Amino acid sequence: MSRVFVVEEQPAWAPHHLRSRVRLRTQPKWHFVDPSLAAAALGATTRTLLGDLNTLGLLFESLCIRDLRVYSQALGGTVYHYRDEVGLEVDAVVEIADGRWAAFEVKLGGTAHIDTAAAHLTALAKKVSAQRADQLTSLNVLTAGTTSYTRPDGVNVVALGHLGGA
């Protein structure tokens, strides 16, 4: 499927300088290059997707990863995911060649989900070395909402539609 550009691998991120000795999970994740292909293959409609938020969430995550790839490639960046053996996961880490990086969690919305995502992002930021922490540019939760803002903890909540805005 990857040879015909239906799915694309999202490699695991290795920050190289973790404060802890936690082992990283290095298996890649796979996303549809265009999640509408999956929706069409499933025969999904707006109604069926709204009735199955788990499937909608997976398709939305693929959509977000696709957009992050497009924007990061213009900067010479790569989109990774992070997962360690203690269960901490972050949906996307965008790193550019000079070492700067930003982390992203993807949530359809909802305050409780955004709070959990922000906790994952801040936990990752606390795990990296001081050098890698200095290279961190932002922590972000991508949502399906229409409002973008910065939380008191410094985590940005960004509507996907605002991602490419100037």
PyMOL commands that set and color helices and strands:
alter all, ss='L'
color gray80, all
select helices_A, chain A and resi 35-42+46-50+53-73+111-127+130-134+160-162
alter helices_A, ss='H'
color red, helices_A
select strands_A, chain A and resi 7-10+29-32+78-83+89-95+101-106+136-143+149-150+156-159
alter strands_A, ss='S'
color yellow, strands_A
deselect
rebuild
show_as cartoon
